[in-house]
Amino acid sequence: MSNSAVAAAPDERLAQVGLFRRLLLRPEIGALLGALLIYIIFSLAAPEIFPSIRGAARFLDPTATLGIMAVAVALLMIGGEFDLSAGVMTGTTGLIFSYLTTSDCLNVAWLGLGNGQECFNFGLDVWSAMLVALVIALAIGFLNGLLVVRTELPSFIVTLGTFFILRGVNVGVTRLMTEQVRVTNIDDASGYLTAQRLLNAEFMMFGENFRSSLIWMILITIIATWILLRTRVGSWIFAIGGDYNAARSIGVPAAKVKIGLFMATAGAGWLVGIMTALRLRSTVASQGVGQEFIFIIAAVIGGCLLTGGDGSAIGAAIGALVFGMTRTGITFAGWETDWLFAFLGVMLMAAVFANNFIRNQARNLRMAETRQRDKLEEEE
């Protein structure tokens, strides 16, 4: 036998790890299996509509906007942080956008822009209002990240404070400007129809109407996955989530990466807030309140560890799909909707246990491979 043939032959002392076990260690596999189980359950409970194209269109509708936020939150969680203001951010950006585009009378005397007795509106077109809302959202995300990095306080506390501030401002300012908790008539603004077609239009596929927000979710998931798995920034995100100080000591710009992740989450909140405002032609002051926990649940179901350092953008999108199927499937099956959050709680606990099992299996696999390589090197 030639030397090249000997070199090419696998060393029999190295254990072969099967493809199934390798796949099982992927963080999104648990979410995929859970989604398949949920699909089977509701297909049996509501066989007339759930497994049909119509049923898919229905459960993919809430999945899309939730998936956009879940992917952004997943990146932040992989980086070792939380953002409890992510939900209310969708309401804040939607309200800012609505204030600037509505044709309704606004009381802005308290801002020094009127006497409160005359009709006033800002009169911005949709695109300018979207830009202003985006700048404010990114500024809030930057402030969240800066406070976390500079004070070294837990992001849970910092963003919880941001949550309460934004929630109070949303309600207080909306009441001052409109004497109610809703801003309406944004569809009269210039550019509304074009923006609505771009961000939240309906399109026909397989004889059913789907929304363009689904395309945005898929696109964002692909970009996030590429960043995580194919770029230096992705490696930095995993590194700072695994050990912030160790990552910083080897030259990772940890502070900038964390601030960027908070800004990305705020940017996702802006996108979802604008989509919702365009769809409903209005924004309510309570929009997004409580949704931050749904985003986190979707990310955890998708394989993100609560301790950071591991996770998947694809898994987060699948976690959003689990929520969308559950929410719609309960309605289709005629079950009491009060059970929705109990069901999500069970899914969260199951995901945590599954993620812990997968992490232990992955660690054991890496340790076994390391021992085998060390043994081989010693024998040679």
N, C-alpha and C positions, 0 to 999 in steps of 0.2 A: 504494500500500500504506500502511495506517495506521501511525502510530507504535507502537501497541500490538503490531501484527503483527510489525513489525521487531524490537521488543524481545523478543518471545517466540521469534523464530527463533534457533536455535543458531548460534553463531559458527563458521564453517567452519574457522577457524584452530586451534580446539581439537580435539585428537585424541580420537576416540571409543574408549573402552576397552570391549571386548566383555564380555558377561556371563560367558562361560567363563573369561576371564582374571581377572576379579574374583573368581569362585568359587575359582579355583586359588590365589589368594593368601590364602584363609582358612586359619588354622593347622590346623583339624581335617580339611581335605579330604584331605591325604596319609594320615591315619589311616583315613579312610573308604574310600579306594581300596585301602589295604593290607588292611583287614578284608574287603572284597569279594573280593580276590585269595585270601586265606586260606580264605574260605568256598568258593570255587570249587575250590581245590586239594583240600580234604578232602571236598567233595561228590563229587568224582571218585574219590578214594581209598577212601571208605567210602560208596558211594551208597545202601546199604540203610538206614542209620540217620542219618548226619550231617545230610542236608538235611531230615529229618522233624521234626515237632513234638517227638517224643521226644528227638531229637538236640539241638534248641534248648533244651529243658528241662535237658538235661545240661550243655551248655556255658555256659548262663546262670547256673548255680548258682555256680561259682567266680568268674564275672565279677562278680556282685553285690557280694560283700564286698570284692573287690579294687578294684572301681570306686569304692566309698565312700572308700577310702583314697587311690586315685589322684587323685580330684578334689580332696581336701584337700591332698595333696602338690603338685598342679599349682598351686593358688593360692599356696602357699608358694614354689614355684619361679618363678612369674611375679613374685613379690615379691623375687626374687633370692637366695633362701636354700634350704638343704637341711635335712632332718631324718632323720639316720640312726638315730634311736631310734624312728621311727614303727612299725617292725615289732615290736620287742620290747615296745612300749607295749601292743599288743593282748594280749600274754601277761601283762604286769604287772597291767593292769586286770582281766583274766579271773581271775587268781589272787586278787587282793584280794576280788573279788566272791565267789569260791568259798570263801575262808577264812571270810567272814562269814556264809555261808548253809549250809555243809556240816553234816551231822549226824554226821560222823566225829569221832573223838577227835583233838584237837589238843594238842600239847605246847607250852604257852605259859609254862612256868616261866621261861624266859630273858627273858620280858617282865614278869615279876613278877606274872602273873595266875594262877598255879597252881604246884603242886609237881612237875609232870611225871609223877605217878603216877596221877592221876585223869583221867577223861574230861572234856574241856572243849570246848565250842563256843560261838561268839558268839551264835548263835540269832537273827540278824537276818532279817527278811523280805526278799524279793527286792528290793523297791522301795527300802528303806533302804540295802541293800548296794550297789545300783546308784548311789545318790546319793553315798555315801561314795567309791566308786571313781571317779566323775566328778570330784568335788572334788580328789582326789589327782592324777588325770590332768591336769586344768587347771592345778594348781599346778606340776606338772613342766613342762608346756608354757610356763607363765609364766616359770619359772626359766630354761629354755632361751633364750627370747627375750630376757630381761633380760640374761643373760650375753653374748649375741651383741651386743646394743646397747651395753652398758656397756663391755665389754672390746674391742670392735671386732675380735675374733678371728673367723676364718672359721667359719661355722655347721657346716661339715663337721667341724671339730675339736671344737667344743663338743658337738655331738650325738653324735659318736663316743664321747666320754667318757661321756655319758649312757647310750648303748647298753651299754657294758661294765659300768657300775654297775648298771643295771637287770637285765642278764643275770645277773650274779653274785648279786645280791640275790634274784632269782626262784628260782634253784637253791638257794642257801644257806638261805633262810628256809623254802622248801618242805620241804627235807630235815629241818630242825630241827623243824618242826611236824608232819610226817606220816611221817618216816623213809622217804620215797620222793620221787619228783619229779612226783607227780600228786595233785590234790585232787578228790575224787569226791563223789557223793551230794548234789549241790546241788538235785536235783529233789525232795527232801523238804521244802524250804523253803516257807514260806507265800507264796503269790502266784506260784509258779513257772509254773503252767499259763497264767495270764493273760499274764504277761510273754512266755512262749514263743509264744503266739498272736500277740502284737503284733509281736515283733521277728524271729521266725524260723519262722513257721508255714508249712505247705504249703497251697496253694489250687489248685483245679482250673481249668484253662483249655485249651480245645481238646482236651479228653480226656487231658491230661497234668498231672502235679503240678509246680507251680512254687513257689518260696519267696518269702515276703514281703520278704526282704532285697532282692530285685530291685526292689520298689516303693520301698523306702528309697533305693536307689541312684539311681533315676530322680528321686525327689523332691529329693535332695541335689544332683544335677546341675543340675536346673532352678533351684534357689535360688542355687547358686554362679554359674551363668550370668547370672542376673538381677543379682546383686551386681556381677559384673565389667562388665557392659555397660550397666546402667541406674542405677547408684548412684554417689555421690561416692566411696565407699570403694573401688569397683572402679577408678576413675580413679587413686586414690592408690596402689593395689596396682601398677598398671602403671607409675606414675611412679617409685616407689621401686625397682622392679626395673630400670628403665631407667637411672636415675642417682639414687642415694640422696641425695647431697649437694645436687644441684640441686633435687630434690623438697623437701627440708627447707628450702632457702633461699627457696622461694616459699610457705612456710606449710603444707606438708603435714605432719601429725603422724606423721612417718615411724617414730619409735621405737614409738609406740602401735600403729601398723598392723602392724609386724613382730612385736611381742609377741602381738598378736591372732591373727596367722596361725599362729604356733607353738602357741598354745592351741587353735586350730581343728583343727590336725593331731592334737594330743593327744586332743581330743574325738572325732574320727573313730576314733582307735585305741581309745578307750573303747567306742564303739558296736560296732565289729567284735569286740572282745574279749568283750563281753557276749553278742552274737549267737552267737559260737562256743561259749561256755560253756553257753548255754541249749540249743544244738543237741546238743552232745556230753555234756551233763550232768556235765562235768568240765573241768579245765584242766590242761595239762602245763606244766612250768616252761620248756620250750624253745619254747613257742608263739610264732610270729611272728619268730623269729630267722632272718635272711637275707631276709625278705620286703621289707625296706625298699628293696632294689635292684629288686625286681619293681615296686614302686610307682613308683619313679623311671623305670624303663623304660617303663611304661604312660603316664606323663605325657609323656615325650619322644616316644614314638610318636604321642601325641596332639597334638604340635605345640609343646610347651613348650621354650623355649630354655634350655640349661644356663647361659647368662649372665644370664637373667632378662629381664623386660620384655615378654615376649610369650608367648602360650599360650592355651589354651581348656579350660574345664571339660568341655564336650561331647567335645572331642578326647581328654581323659584317660579319660573313660568308654569311648570307642571303643577306646582303647589297652588298657583292661582287657578289652574284648570280644575283641580280638586274642589276648591271652594265654589267655582262657577257651577260645576256639575251638582254639587251638594245642594246649593241654594235653589237651583232650578228643579232638580230632581225631587226634592221634598214637595214642591208645589205641584209638579206633575203627578206625583204619587198620591196626592190628597192628604198628606200627613200634616200634622200640626206644625206650623213654622216656628213655634217656640222652641222646638227641639234643635233648631239649626246650630245655635251656639254650643249646646251640649255635645252635639256631634263634632263640631270643630274642636272642642276641648279634648275629646277622645282621640281625634286625629293628631292633635298636637302632642299628647302624651305618647302615642304610638310612634310618632316621628322621632321624638327625643330618644326613646329606647332603641329604635332602629338605627339612628345615627350613632349612638354610643356603641352599639354592637359592631357596626361597620367600621368605626374608628379603631376599635380594639382589634378587629380582624386585620385591618390594614397595618396597624403597628406590629402585630405578630408576624405578618407576612414579611415586612421589611426587616425585622430582627432575624427571621429565619434565613432570608437571603444574605444578610450581612454575615451571619455565622458561617454559612456555606462558602462564601467567598473567602473569608478569613482562613477557613480550614483548608481550602484548595491552595491558597497561597503558601501556607505553612508546609503542605505536603510537597509542593514544587520546590 
